[in-house]
Amino acid sequence: ISISPRNIVDLSGVGPDFRILAFTMIVSILTGLLFGVAPALSAFRVNFNSALKEGGRASSLSGSGAGLRTALVVSEIAFAFILLVGGGLLARSFLRLTSVNPGFDPHNLLTVKLTLPSTRNDAGPRNLAFFRELRDRFAALPGVRAASGNCFLPFTGLASATSFEIVGRPKPPAGEEPGADVRMIEPDYFRAMGIPLLKGRLFTEREHAEATRVVIINETMARQFFPNEDPTGKRVIIDMKQENLPNEIVGVVGDVKHYGFDSTVRPMTYWPHSELPMSLMNFVLRTDSDPMSVAPAVRQVIASMNKDLPITRLATMEDLLADSVARERFNTVLLSIFAGAALLLSVIGVYGLMAYSVTQRTQEIGIRMALGAQSALILRMVLRQASRLFLLGIAAGFLGALACTRLLGSLLFDLKPTDPLTFCGVAVALAAAALLASLIPARRATIVDPVVALRFE
């Protein structure tokens, strides 16, 4: 519950359930009985004449019992490999996703969402005046370097779009008009967000104060509709108002990933808020330090202007970005937990089997050492047996991962399900873990006392 994102499902009512606990306990007991009874049943099929000839516990190393133990450990390693590859792919995909440049600087940026009631005919001018004064007061707060607003802020899930036409070019057929997003912004918006100006200029104070039919476009729109030419000075008709008068392009700014890290940048136009006053405004405050440190002052400013106005959202921009990838983070963490559990089980399996094998081969090891075998030879012998196990497991897991990871294709960003770096990295890590788990039994084998081992039963 603590790691699940809020927008996946409501988990507020989830808690301990006796039926689930009882089911889990019954399954665990049955599993223990099943895997405990199976070796006992196999003991009834032992050929006693062969066992007596082989002598002592060495007989237990032969037959289906040893094969079953080996198969179980190999299976554990194979499943661990599959889960580790899945977790590794999601982790690498998540890192690539969150490293994408959103087109603005999200650090030290506080966002405030407000919605004014629109019940009067003059609501547009009144809202414009209210938001303008509020922005000025935000900008004057100690610790605030810049303050502005945008009706539809990036990574909030809100947007507006419409069709447009370029003045002087043939009018496209009905239904085939190009489209662009439209954003109404307050003064100093691009500086507050850290969005670079690429060509032309920004809006003047006069253009922010009254509708003068000017517009700023993003780099994608300039590249797509004005290739190999300067778009500044060109005019476009944006279908957002009744009169649909031409707007002059005065500048080009950098692209912004408005809909998420993995979204495709759409053509975008920016209007001064005076062009189309809205009742919704998302303010952004660029601060010198922790943006939440100015949150109390922001609340006071809003209350001083309208004590009944609710704050729909007050959060840092980094929180908005984190929320936008909450599902991807959840999938990565969950699968990584499963992969870690599988890795632990496989390491324990390798250790257990090698420790048991060394115990069963104590007499053999003692004879070898009595005949002059060096400790290094015994160590290599045990590690060679362990290496065969995890190499078989990794090979089986590799084939299984090739088939299973294709199911993760829709969850990955800029990464193939068969990414060789992830497969190789997991193989090396799993082999190292299995080798480390087998070192303790192997080291124990090298210090066997030949005299004691020869008497071992």
Disulfide bonds with the S-S distance in Angstrom:
none
